Amino acid sequence: MKYLILLLVLLACLPFASFARDDSETGITVQIPLSYLSFSTTDASSTVNATTIIGAAPIVGYRFSMGLVIGGTYDYWDNDVKMTTATGATSETDSTATGYGATVGLMSGGFGIFGSYLFSDNYQTGTKAPTDTRFTYTGGTGMRFDASYCFMVFSHFSLGPAVSYYTFTYTKEQDVKGNPIVLASNYQRSGINPYIKLDFTF
């Protein structure tokens, strides 16, 4: 259902879209990939799991002639699950990742390819309620690769689908009170995230 809604949004923009983009355009670029998903499932024990996922991977930089982009990025991803049993008991788990780094990319026509090195990333995960026992992986570094295609909607503004692949390695861990936990080995996290990207050039 989520992807159907995103497709309908894109199709609604097509009458206003100019598919040929001016690659000589230069200036400050602000690119905001956004993702939102909310759904509920019920398992065999009649436990309802309400999941909400929110993501953003904005890039702010300067676009040079012929589409070269150099800038910085911030990374945010949150996956929250609220569980309600048949008896009415509730609990909640949550996983949140935040980080920042440097980005280099290339834009041509509506296509964009970006590579980011995140030199600081934290990942908090675990049970949030009724008792907060989440732990946090810190000292994270890694790469994120983004690919997108945006349709020109208005002057200096375009919109389109994007996808990111990320891989991170964490060297430290701490409990909910901030006390350090000894890691037997580095923790690794990777995956693919879909987005709708808003692209502004000033």
Order of alpha helices (4+ residues) and beta strands (2+ residues): alpha-beta-beta-beta-beta-beta-beta-beta-beta-beta-beta-beta-beta
